[in-house]
Amino acid sequence: MNTAIDTAVYVCMVCGLVYDPALGLPDHGIAAGTPWDAVPSDWRCPECNVGKQDFERMVL
């Protein structure tokens, strides 16, 4: 059983907004420590209003 939490950083492919789960986006309803998988599927980018599907995992 895999119980690992995805702590990867995600970036909006339209405007470049970076979502870091360690920081969250508290001003936009996403608490610090919220993994990407826990961000609601209907959540919209606060900068350009695209959907979660327009974010990609950053490869470091």
C-alpha positions in Angstrom: 0.0 0.0 0.0 1.4 3.4 -1.1 0.6 6.1 1.4 3.1 8.6 0.1 1.8 12.2 -0.1 2.6 14.1 -3.3 4.6 17.1 -2.2 5.7 18.1 -5.7 5.4 21.7 -6.9 2.9 22.4 -9.7 3.0 25.3 -12.2 0.2 26.9 -14.3 1.1 26.4 -18.0 -0.8 29.6 -18.9 0.4 32.2 -16.5 3.3 30.5 -14.6 1.7 30.6 -11.1 3.5 28.1 -8.9 1.6 26.0 -6.4 3.9 24.8 -3.6 2.0 22.5 -1.2 4.2 23.5 1.7 2.9 27.1 1.3 -0.5 26.5 -0.1 -2.5 29.5 -1.3 -4.2 30.7 2.0 -5.4 33.9 0.4 -7.3 31.7 -2.1 -8.7 29.0 0.3 -5.9 26.5 0.1 -4.2 26.0 3.4 -0.4 25.4 3.7 0.4 21.7 3.7 -2.4 20.9 1.2 -1.1 18.3 -1.3 -2.0 18.9 -5.0 -4.3 15.8 -5.0 -6.3 17.5 -2.2 -6.9 20.7 -4.1 -10.5 20.6 -5.3 -11.0 19.5 -8.9 -13.0 22.6 -9.6 -10.4 25.0 -8.2 -9.3 27.8 -10.6 -6.0 29.5 -10.9 -6.3 32.8 -9.0 -4.1 34.6 -11.6 -5.6 33.6 -14.9 -8.7 31.5 -14.0 -7.8 28.3 -15.8 -8.6 24.9 -14.3 -6.5 22.6 -12.3 -6.0 20.5 -15.4 -3.8 23.3 -16.8 -1.1 22.8 -14.1 1.8 20.5 -14.6 4.2 18.9 -12.1 7.5 20.7 -12.0 10.5 18.5 -12.5 13.4 19.6 -10.4 
